[in-house]
Amino acid sequence: MEISIDGRAREVEEIPDTIGKLIKNLKNAVGQANRVVLSVSLDGQRMDADGERRIADRPPGEFSCVAVETADAKVLCLATLEEAAKHIEPVIDEASRIGDLIDTGKGDEALRRIVPCLEVWSTIISAVEKVGILLELDFERVITDETTLNGAIEELAEFLRSLKTSVDTHDFVAIRDQMKHEMPEIGARISSQLAALSSVITAK
């Protein structure tokens, strides 16, 4: 069996009895090198998590090639945070436009445009949490303006819950204030926190 990582042949001293164990061992080796697995391919076919589970118990001899593609963990996390940060200003601008729609009596249109905003913030929170898990970071030690990253995320989560309540009850006065005033303030704090987190990762 041919085994490659990032296009380079990899020698394995002892092949385990299942392809699942072999993939797990390769992933562990990658993790020890501070890299992240981006994809696993068997005989040229890229496998997702379900695919890996389906073939996990099959013997390695049934396959001719295992290829693993990886990325440097720090580089990947920094790119993830950079991408997340790019969405903050546009979502704040959209929030302001939503507030303007309410001011002009277009409440129904405003409600329709809130959902994508919520999805963006949820994606940002998820990205930050994944970065923390991947690099085993303590968010209580990431501090900007006397606020920890954990505190900023909790504040954002509470804001989103409050906004959802306002949307559910069609409280347009509250929604307008949340869109035009609260969201820009919270967005600025999250932006600062992402920059601080990137600095911590760079120095790690």
C-alpha positions as CSV (number, residue, x, y, z in Angstrom):
1,M,0.0,0.0,0.0
2,E,1.2,3.5,-0.9
3,I,0.8,6.0,1.9
4,S,1.4,9.7,1.3
5,I,1.1,12.9,3.4
6,D,1.0,16.2,1.5
7,G,2.2,14.4,-1.6
8,R,5.2,12.8,0.0
9,A,5.5,9.0,0.5
10,R,5.3,8.0,4.1
11,E,6.8,4.8,5.5
12,V,4.8,3.0,8.2
13,E,6.6,0.5,10.3
14,E,3.6,-1.6,11.1
15,I,0.3,-1.5,9.2
16,P,-2.7,-2.1,11.6
17,D,-5.4,-4.6,10.8
18,T,-8.1,-2.1,9.7
19,I,-8.0,1.0,7.5
20,G,-9.7,2.9,10.2
21,K,-6.9,2.4,12.6
22,L,-4.4,3.3,9.9
23,I,-6.1,6.6,9.2
24,K,-6.3,7.3,13.0
25,N,-2.6,6.7,13.4
26,L,-1.8,9.0,10.4
27,K,-4.0,11.7,11.9
28,N,-2.3,11.3,15.3
29,A,1.1,11.6,13.6
30,V,0.0,14.8,11.8
31,G,-1.3,16.3,15.1
32,Q,2.0,15.7,16.8
33,A,3.6,17.8,14.1
34,N,1.2,20.7,14.9
35,R,-0.6,20.2,11.6
36,V,-4.3,19.7,10.8
37,V,-5.8,17.1,8.5
38,L,-7.7,18.8,5.7
39,S,-8.6,15.6,3.8
40,V,-8.1,11.9,3.5
41,S,-8.4,10.1,0.2
42,L,-8.5,6.4,-0.5
43,D,-7.5,5.3,-4.0
44,G,-8.1,8.8,-5.2
45,Q,-11.5,9.2,-3.6
46,R,-11.8,11.9,-1.0
47,M,-13.5,10.6,2.2
48,D,-15.8,12.6,4.5
49,A,-16.5,11.6,8.1
50,D,-19.3,9.2,7.2
51,G,-17.3,7.6,4.5
52,E,-14.4,7.0,6.9
53,R,-16.8,5.3,9.4
54,R,-18.3,3.1,6.7
55,I,-14.9,1.7,5.7
56,A,-13.2,1.8,9.1
57,D,-13.3,-2.0,9.7
58,R,-12.1,-3.0,6.3
59,P,-8.5,-4.4,5.9
60,P,-5.9,-2.0,4.5
61,G,-5.0,-4.6,1.8
62,E,-8.3,-3.7,0.0
63,F,-6.8,-0.3,-0.9
64,S,-3.8,0.6,-2.9
65,C,-3.3,4.2,-1.8
66,V,-4.0,6.4,1.2
67,A,-3.3,10.1,0.8
68,V,-3.6,12.7,3.6
69,E,-3.6,16.5,3.0
70,T,-2.7,18.7,5.9
71,A,-2.1,22.3,6.9
72,D,-0.1,24.1,9.5
73,A,-2.4,24.5,12.5
74,K,-1.3,28.1,13.3
75,V,-1.5,29.2,9.7
76,L,-5.0,27.6,9.3
77,C,-6.3,29.2,12.5
78,L,-5.0,32.6,11.6
79,A,-6.6,32.4,8.2
80,T,-9.9,31.3,9.9
81,L,-9.8,34.3,12.2
82,E,-8.9,36.7,9.4
83,E,-11.8,35.4,7.3
84,A,-14.2,35.7,10.3
85,A,-13.1,39.3,10.9
86,K,-13.8,40.3,7.3
87,H,-17.5,39.6,7.9
88,I,-17.9,41.9,11.0
89,E,-18.0,45.3,9.3
90,P,-20.5,44.2,6.5
91,V,-22.9,42.7,9.1
92,I,-22.8,45.9,11.1
93,D,-23.5,47.9,8.0
94,E,-26.4,45.6,7.2
95,A,-27.7,46.0,10.8
96,S,-27.8,49.8,10.3
97,R,-29.8,49.3,7.0
98,I,-32.2,47.0,8.9
99,G,-32.7,49.8,11.5
100,D,-33.4,52.2,8.7
101,L,-36.0,49.9,7.2
102,I,-37.8,49.9,10.6
103,D,-37.6,53.7,10.7
104,T,-39.4,53.8,7.3
105,G,-42.1,51.3,8.3
106,K,-40.7,48.3,6.4
107,G,-40.7,46.0,9.4
108,D,-41.4,42.8,7.4
109,E,-38.5,43.3,5.1
110,A,-36.3,44.2,8.2
111,L,-37.2,40.9,9.8
112,R,-36.3,38.9,6.7
113,R,-32.9,40.5,6.6
114,I,-32.1,39.8,10.2
115,V,-31.7,36.0,9.8
116,P,-28.6,36.2,7.6
117,C,-27.0,38.5,10.3
118,L,-27.7,36.0,13.0
119,E,-26.1,33.3,10.8
120,V,-22.9,35.4,10.3
121,W,-22.5,35.9,14.0
122,S,-23.1,32.2,14.8
123,T,-20.5,31.3,12.2
124,I,-18.0,33.7,13.8
125,I,-18.6,32.2,17.3
126,S,-18.2,28.7,15.9
127,A,-15.0,29.6,14.1
128,V,-13.4,31.1,17.3
129,E,-14.5,28.1,19.4
130,K,-12.9,25.7,16.9
131,V,-9.7,27.7,16.9
132,G,-9.6,27.5,20.7
133,I,-10.1,23.8,20.7
134,L,-7.6,23.1,17.9
135,L,-4.8,25.1,19.6
136,E,-5.9,24.4,23.2
137,L,-6.1,28.1,24.0
138,D,-7.4,29.6,27.3
139,F,-9.8,32.3,26.2
140,E,-9.7,33.8,29.7
141,R,-6.1,34.8,29.0
142,V,-7.0,36.7,25.9
143,I,-7.8,40.2,27.2
144,T,-8.6,43.4,25.4
145,D,-9.9,46.6,27.2
146,E,-10.2,44.6,30.4
147,T,-12.6,42.1,28.8
148,T,-11.7,38.5,28.1
149,L,-12.4,36.8,24.9
150,N,-14.8,34.4,26.8
151,G,-16.6,37.4,28.2
152,A,-16.9,39.0,24.7
153,I,-18.3,35.8,23.2
154,E,-20.8,35.4,26.1
155,E,-21.9,39.0,25.6
156,L,-22.4,38.4,21.9
157,A,-24.4,35.2,22.6
158,E,-26.6,37.0,25.1
159,F,-27.1,39.8,22.6
160,L,-28.2,37.3,19.9
161,R,-30.6,35.7,22.3
162,S,-32.1,39.0,23.2
163,L,-32.4,40.0,19.6
164,K,-34.1,36.7,18.8
165,T,-36.7,37.4,21.5
166,S,-37.3,40.9,20.0
167,V,-37.8,39.3,16.6
168,D,-40.1,36.6,17.9
169,T,-42.3,39.3,19.7
170,H,-42.0,41.8,16.8
171,D,-40.7,44.4,19.1
172,F,-39.5,46.8,16.4
173,V,-38.4,49.5,18.8
174,A,-36.0,47.1,20.5
175,I,-34.9,45.6,17.2
176,R,-34.1,49.0,15.9
177,D,-32.0,49.9,18.9
178,Q,-30.2,46.6,18.9
179,M,-29.4,46.9,15.2
180,K,-28.3,50.5,15.1
181,H,-26.6,50.9,18.5
182,E,-25.9,47.6,20.3
183,M,-24.6,45.6,17.4
184,P,-21.9,48.1,16.3
185,E,-20.6,48.3,19.9
186,I,-20.4,44.5,20.3
187,G,-19.0,44.1,16.8
188,A,-16.2,46.5,17.6
189,R,-15.3,44.5,20.8
190,I,-15.4,41.2,18.9
191,S,-13.2,42.7,16.2
192,S,-10.6,43.7,18.9
193,Q,-10.8,40.3,20.5
194,L,-10.1,38.5,17.2
195,A,-7.1,40.7,16.6
196,A,-5.8,40.0,20.1
197,L,-6.4,36.2,19.6
198,S,-4.5,36.4,16.3
199,S,-1.6,38.0,18.2
200,V,-1.6,35.3,20.8
201,I,-1.5,32.6,18.1
202,T,1.3,34.3,16.2
203,A,3.4,34.5,19.4
204,K,2.5,30.9,20.4
